[in-house]
Amino acid sequence: MTFVTSTGALHARAVSLAEIFPNWLLALIARVSIAGVFWQSGQTKVDGWTVTDSAVYLFEDEYRLPLIDPWLAAHLAAAAEHLFPLLLVIGLFTRLSALALLAMTAVIEIFVYPDAWPTHGTWAVCLLVILIRGPGLVSLDHVLMRSRQKSEARR
């Protein structure tokens, strides 16, 4: 009985320690880490400001997405993999950016690399944390929201 009691107390202490971890820090880590994944992928598709022929070739030959021209898909993917990570890092339109990258992750999982579900699941969890919990205190979204609330309170 003593072992069960001490294990329960240890568990309760661990839970209370975990609960003091600030949400803003979790959100910041999730935003920056998943932004890095997509930014690096986007960098493989461009040379300067130009989408590379090899990126277009991948969409023609390997990825083969249905219902979209490979040239257009390569350009949209390159743009999305640069724009949305940037927005995540600065915390602007954060939930929208997380949703866009979550949709992109789903497309990659379903149509391109269905066996890579452990990797895509990890990406999805980061994006879902951001989508559900929000960007946290260290974000432009938070600054803008507080500014808006202050101006509304003055009216």
N, C-alpha and C positions, 0 to 999 in steps of 0.2 A: 504494500500500500504506500509506503514511503517513496518508492521509486516512481510510482504513478503520480503522486502529489508533486514531487520535485520536478518531474518531467513536465507536468502541467504548468508549474510556476515558471520554468525555463521557457516554455513555449509562449506563455503570456508576456514575459519580459521581452522576448525576441519580437513579438508582434508589436508591442508598444514602442520599441526602438525603431522598427520599420515604419511605423505610422508617423514618426516625426520627420522623416525624409521629406523635404519640401517639394511640393508639386511643381513649382517653377523650375527647380533644378532637373527633375525628371523630364519635364517638357522640353527644356533647353537641350538636354542630352539627346532626347529622341529626335528633335528637329535637326540638330547639327549632324548627328551620325547618319540618319537616313538621307539627308541632303548630300552628304559626301558620297554615298553609294551612287545616287542618280547623277550627280555632277561628274563623277569619274566616268560613268558610262557615256554621258553626253560628250565628254572630251574625246572619246575614241571615235566619235562620228564626225568630227570637224577638224579642219585645218584652217586656223584663223577664224574668219567669219563664213567659211564655205563648208557645206556638207560634202564629205569625201565620196568619191566614186565607190570606194570599198564599202562604205556604209549603205549606199543605195544597193550595191550588189548583195549585201547580207539580207536586205529586205526582199530582194528579188528571188534569191536562191535558197537561203536558209530559213528565214522567218516566215515568209509566205502568208502574210495576214490576209484573211478574206475581206472582200468588199472595199479594199483601198489600194490605190496605185502605190507600188513600192517606192517610187520617187517621192511622192507626197508623204508617205508613212515615215520615210527616213528623215525628211525635213521637219515634220511635226514632232517626231520623237526627239530629235536633236534640240529643237526649240524648247520642248517641255522639260527635257533633262537639264536644261540650263536655267530656265525661268523659274520653275516651281522650287528647285532647291535654293535658289537665291532668295525667293520670298520666304521660304521656311527659315532660313538662317536669320534674316532680319525680323521675322515674325510679322509679316504683313500679308493679309489675306491668307492666313495660316491654315485655317480649316479648309478653305477652298483648294489650296495647294495640296494639302494632305489627301483630300478626296480625289483630286486629279491623279496624283501619283499612286493612290490605291487602285484606281481604275486601270492605270497603266500596268500595275503589278498583276492585276487579274488577267489582263490581255496577254501578258507575257506568260503567265502560268498556264492559261487555257490553250493558247494557240502556238506558243513558241517552245517553251521548255516545261512541259507538264511534269517531268520527273524531278524538277528542282523545287518541289513544294516546301522542303525544309527552309531553304533560303528565302523563298517568297513569303512563307509564313512569318518569318522573322521580320521582314520588311513590313508586312501587313500589320503586325502588332505595334511596331513603332508608329506607323501612320494612324492606326486606330486610337492609340493613346493621345496623339495630337488632335485627331478629329473629335474624340469624345471629351477629353479633359480641357482642350484648348491650348493656346500657345504659352500660357503662363505669364508671370509678371515681367519677365525680361523679353519684351516683344513690342513692336510698334503697334500691333493690334491693341494691346493693353493700354499703352500710352494714349492712343486715339480714343479708346472707349472712355477712359477716365476724363479726358479733355471734353468729350461730348457730354458726359454726365455732369461735369462742373458747369458747362455753359447752359445746360437745361435747368440745373438747379438755380441759376441766377435769374432765370425768366420768371 
